[in-house]
Amino acid sequence: MSAIAASLLHPPCAAAAAGRQPSGQRCFAAATSSSRKCHRRPVPRCQHQQAEAVAAAPSGAGRRQLLQAATLLGLSPALGLALPAAADEATAGGSSSRQAYFDITVDRKPLGRIVIEVPTSAPAIGGQRFLDLAQGKEGMAFRKTRFELIEDAFIQDAGLQSLSYQASGRTAIAGGPDTELLEEELAAQAAAAAGGPAHSAPGLVSLLVKPRIEIVNKDKLVASKGKLITVTETFGEIPNGSAWAITTKPIPELDETHLVVGRVVQGMDVVQAIAALPRVKDNTNSPFFQAGKLAGDKRADVAQRAFNKPYAKITVNECGLL
């Protein structure tokens, strides 16, 4: 089992229980909190320390490097360094929940509740993004989203079409409206793969970062207002980092596309019940489908998007933080 999966499936280590949490995210928050306390003290020595802190604060690319370093600290057990005592005090009072609940309905009938834990060892951006959408930050929530993919080894919620109601596209969801920062954490997950695959057990929860189906763009001529214009059709969806999956068995193939952020701590029977629902048959190995793909027949692309979709309407009726 990989170090990532092990940290999600087993309780925190003794060092974490004692308050020495090696999370890069919490280390960054503690440093920010410390500098703010220093700013409020009118002592000359403290003002001097604040000036040094401002001069050393990263911006732009430096901030991104800091996020990458924080992610690696959270993922690799070899880098599990204890925080200073001041940082321990700053993080010890945190009361925000790291568990989210999802009440599931099938064709409007209650099926049960799934409780998912996002540990402090999870990727900083990906873990917070999942929690933001679970609690419905700025109205953007997993509520009323649907599980639209049932594979042999996982089920997947389709996520949201947009992460913002604003015309500008600005969003308060961690990581922003796209997957740029999530891709950096996915690369860090791959770099930590020496201990084994990340999706190495049932009950692991991960965000879809990269498309699993090849995106194909095709140009065609259409008539519009008496003129022929070129229209580009896109087959395959570009993820925005809000779709998420729950494994029902080990599946290392997801490591290339999904970022592990949590684990199911309650309601695995609900997950298995969803996985057992009837779905559209996957005809990828059919000679007719393969011939259509080779010939560039768009009907084959349309059919492929329907493979493994459930016949029932599986909905997240309610969700939030515990």
N, C-alpha and C positions, 0 to 999 in steps of 0.2 A: 504494500500500500504506500502511496506517495506521502511525503511530508505534509502536503496541503490537505489531503483527505484525512490523514491521521489527526491533524489539528482540529478538524471540524467534527470528527466522529468521537473524540475522546474528551473528557473534562480537562479544564485548564491545568497546567503544571503547577507545582508548588511555588515556583518563583512568581507566577502570575497571581496566585492566591494571596501571596504575601504583599502584593501591591507593586511588584517590579514588573510592569507590563511592557514587553518589548514591541509595542505597536508603534510604527513610525507615525501613524496618524495622531495618536495621543501625544507622542513626543512633540510634534509640531504644535498641537493645541496648547500643551503645557508651556512651551517656549513663548507663544503669543500671550498667554495669560500672565506669565512672569513679567514680560516687558510692559504690559499694561499697568500692572501693580507698581512697577518701578516708575512709570510716567506720572502716577498720582502723587508720588512723594516729592515734596519741595526741597529735598536735601541736595546740595551741590554734587556730592559724590554720585548720587543716584542719577542725576541729570547727565553727568558725564558717561555713566554706564549706558544710559538710554541712547545718547548720541553714537556711542560705539555700536550699539545694537542696530540702529537705523542704518549706519554706514555699511554694516555687514549683511543687512537683509537682502535676500535675492529678489530679483524681479525678472519677468519675462521667461527666458530660457532657463535661468537659474532656478526659478520656482518649479518649473517642470522637472528639472533634475532632482530637486528636493522630493517631489512627489514620487518619482521613480525609485529613489533611494528608500523612501518610506515604505513603498510597496515591497521591495526586496527584503527589508527588515522584517516585515510581517510574514513573508512567505518562507524564508529560509531559516531552519532551526539553527544552522551554524552561525547565524548573525543575531541570535537571541541575546542581546545585551541588556543589562538592567539599567533602568533610568535613574538619574540622580534623585536624592531624597526630595528636593524641591519639586521635581516633576511628579513624584509619587503623591505628594500632598495635593497637587493641582488636579490630578486625575482621580484621586480617591473619592472625591465628592460627586462625581458624575452620576446622575440618576436616570439618564435617558435609557429607554428600553432597547434591548438588542434582539427582541423577539417580535415577530409579526404573525397575525392570524389571518386565515382565509376561509370564509364560509362558502362552501361549494354547493351549487344546485345543478341538477341534470334535468333538462326540460321543465324547469321551474319547480322541481321537487327537491327538498333539502337532501343532500348526500352526507354531509359531515364537515368537520373543521380540520384544517391543516395548520399546524403551528411550525414556523420556521425560525431558527436561531441564526443570527449573523454574528459570529464571534469576533473579538477584537483582532484576531489574527487574519481576518479576511482582508482582501485588497481594499485600500482606503477609499478610493473613488467608487469602485463597484459595489462594495458593501453599503456605503452610505446612499448610493443611488437606489439600491433595492429598498432600503428603509424609507427613503423619501417618497417613493411611489407607493409603498405599502400604507403609509400614513396619509397620503393625499396632499402633499405639499403644494400650496397654491392651486388646489383643485385638480392637480394631475395625479390620478390614482389608478391602481390596478382594479378598482371596483368596476364591475360590469364588463371586464375583459373576459375573453373566452379561451379555453384550451382547445386549440384547433389542430393539434398534431399528436398522434399516438403511435409511437414507434415501439419496436420490440423491447428496447432497453430504457426508454424515457418517455415522458409526456411533456408537452410544451404549451405554455400560454402565449398567445399572439402578441401580448403587450399593447402599447398605445400607438396610434398613428402619428401623434404629435406630442412633444413634451412641453408645449407652451400654448397658451390661448392668445398670446400677443402677436400682432402682425410683424413685429420686429424679430420674432423668434427667440427673444431672450427668455431664459428659464432659470428658476432657482434650484432645479434638480441637479444634484451633484454630477459633475462631468460635462454639463452643458447639453445642447440639443443633439449632439452627434456622438460618435464612438471613438474619437481621437485619443482621449486619455485612457479609455478602456482598452484600446489596442496596445497601449504601452504596458498596461497591467497584464494583458494576455501574453505579451512577449516575456514579461517577468515570470509568469506561470510556466511558460515553456522552458525558460532558463533554469527553473527549479525542478525540472522533470527528471533529474538524476535519481530521485528517490522513488520513481515510478509514476504512472499516469495520475492525473488529477481526478478524473472521473473513475475512481477505482472501487466504488461501493454504491449500493442503493441508498436513496434518501439524500443525495447531494443536490444542491440547488445552484444553478449557474445562469448567468446572463448571456444571451446570444449577442456576440460582438461582430462576427463575420458571417456572411451568407453561406449556407450549406449547399445551396443549389446555384450552379453557375448562372450569372446574370448575362443575358444575351440581348443586345440592341440590334434591331432590324429597321431599316429605312424602307418606306414604301410611298408611292405616289397616290395622292387622293385629290379629288376635285373639290374645290372650295370657291364659291362665288365666281364660277366660270374660269377658274385658273387651276392648274395643277401645282400642288405644293407637296413638299417632302415632309412626312411625319415619321418620327422615330418611335417605335414600339419597344417597350422594355419587358422582358420575361424574367421573372425572378425578383425578389424583394430585397432592397438594401436595408439592413437592420438599423434601428436608431438606438439600440442598447436598452430597450425596455422589454423585449420578449425574454422569457425565462423558462428554464426546464428543470424537471425533477427526475433523477435517475431511478430506475426500478431494478437495475443490475449494473455491474461495471461495464463501461463503454468508453475506452480510451480514444475512440474516434472523435468524441466531442471536444477533446483537448485543443484541437486546432481552431475551433469556432466559438467555444463557450468559456466564460470566466467563472470559476467556482467562487461563490460568495457566502454560502450557508449550508445548513442541513436541516432535515425534517426531524423535529423532536417529539411531535405528536401528530397522529392522523395518517400514518403510513398505510393503514388499511384503506383510507379514502383514496390515496394515491393508487393503490393496487386496484381498487374498484374502477377508477377512471381508466386505468391501463387495460382493463378487461372488457371495456365497452366495444361494440361493433364499430368497424371503421372501413374506409374505402380500401380495397385491395391494392397493394403495390405491384404494378405490372412492369417494373423496370426491366425484368429479364425476358419480357415477352418479345419475340422476334418482330411482331408488328410495330410495337413501340420503338424498338431500336432502329428499325428501318425508317420510321417517321423522323426520329431524331437526326439520323444521318442525312436524310433528304431535306432537312430544314423545315419540316411541316410544323406550323405553329400549333396545330391541334395536339401534337405530342407534348409541347411545352405546357399547354393548358391542362392536359391530362395529368402531367407530372405534378403540377401544383395541387391537385386534388388527392394524390396518393396519401394514405394514412390519416386522412381527415375523419373525425368521428361523425357518425350519422346524427347523434344526439347533440343538443345544445348544452355545453358544459360551461357554466358561468361562475365567475367569482362574484357572489351576491353581495358580500360585505368583506371588508378587510381593514386592518389598522394595526397599531402597536399595542403590545401587552405591557 
